Amino acid sequence: MSEPGSTAIIVNSSHTKFIMQQKDEKHPIPQYRGAYSLFGGSIEEGETPKEGLKREFEEEIQHPNIVNELVHKSVFWRTYTLNGITWNEFVCHIFIAEIDDPLFEELGEILKDPTVITEGGL
């Protein structure tokens, strides 16, 4: 069974840094607790890949101004098919979100605050 998803590689303007999230201990899939991942997840029925990415940003980052900027800066890169722990096949639409260094640093600081995000931090 194929499961569609979207994810983003969030990079600074010089492409020397990228941000990942660490899943917290409350993640519903035990194997993912404490694991690092890119931002993103499954696409819900009726969503485009970019709409799914926006919803995942909203769920995971919960900071409207940064979410809007990330969505605006997200450019489709490629699609991969992955095999994973909880699915047979995962068709993943990958975006790259290049953001300026001040916003990149601000996002890094926000993600260090566990009250701001739902799925883990840096």
N, C-alpha and C positions, 0 to 999 in steps of 0.2 A: 504494500500500500504506500502510495506516495503522499507525503505531507509537505505542503509549501511553507516557506518561511522567508524572512528578511533579516539581514544583519548589517551593521555598519562598522567600518573601520574608521574611528575618529582620530585624525592626525592633526598635528600642528602645521603651521604654514610652511615650515622648512622640511617637513616630512622626516624629522629626526625623533619624534616621540609619538606614541599612540596610547590611548586610554582603553583599559579593560576594566571589567567589573569582577568582583569576587562575590559569588553567590553566598548568601548567608545561611545560617543553620536552620532556618525555617523553610527553605526551598522545598516544594512539594516532592521533588525527586531526590531521594536520599543520596544517590551517586553524585549529584551535582553540588551538594553542600560543601562549601569551601573551595569549589573549583573556580578558575578564572575563565571568563568568556567575553566575547564581544557583545555589544548591545544588540538586542533584537529577539526574535522568537517567531512563533507560528503566525501565519496569515489567516485571519478568520474569513469565513465564507462571505463573499461579496466585496472583500477588500482587494485593492491593488497592492503590489509589493511595497510601494512607497507609503500607502495608507497604513499598512500593517506595521511598517517601520515607525511611523509617527506614533501610533498607539503604543508600541513597545517603549519608545522614548518617554512618552507620557507616564507609563506605568513604572518605568525603572528610574527615571531621573526626577520627575515631578517638579520641574522648574520651568514654567511656561515660556519665558523669554529664551532660555537656552534651548528648549525643545524646538521652538519655532526656527531659531537660527540653524540648528542641526538639520532639520528637515529641509530648509532652504538650501543649505550647502551640500546636501547628500546627492551625489551623482552616481547613477548606476554604473557598476564596474563589470560584473560578470555573474553567471549562474553556475553553481556547483551542485552535484548530487552527492550527498553524504550518507553513510550508514552510521547509526548511533546506538546508544544504550537503550533507549526507549522507543525506537522506531526502526522500521526496516529500511526505509529510504526517505531522505529529507532533501527536497529540492530547495536550495537556499539561494536567494537573490541577494547579492552582496553589493553594498553601496560604499563609497568613500565620502566622508564628510571632512573636508579640510577647513579648519577654523583658525582664525588669527590667534596669535600667542596669548594675548590677554584673556580671551574667552576660554582658551584651552586651560589656562591656569585657574580661572574661576571655576570651570567645571571640575577640575581636579580637587579643588578645595571643597566644593559642594559635596562631592562623592565621598569625602572623608567623614562627613556628618551622617551617621546612621539614621538620624531621624528624618532625613530628607528623601532617602531612597528605600525601595521595598525589597530589592533582591540582593543587596550586598554593596560593598564599597571597595575602595582601593586598599 
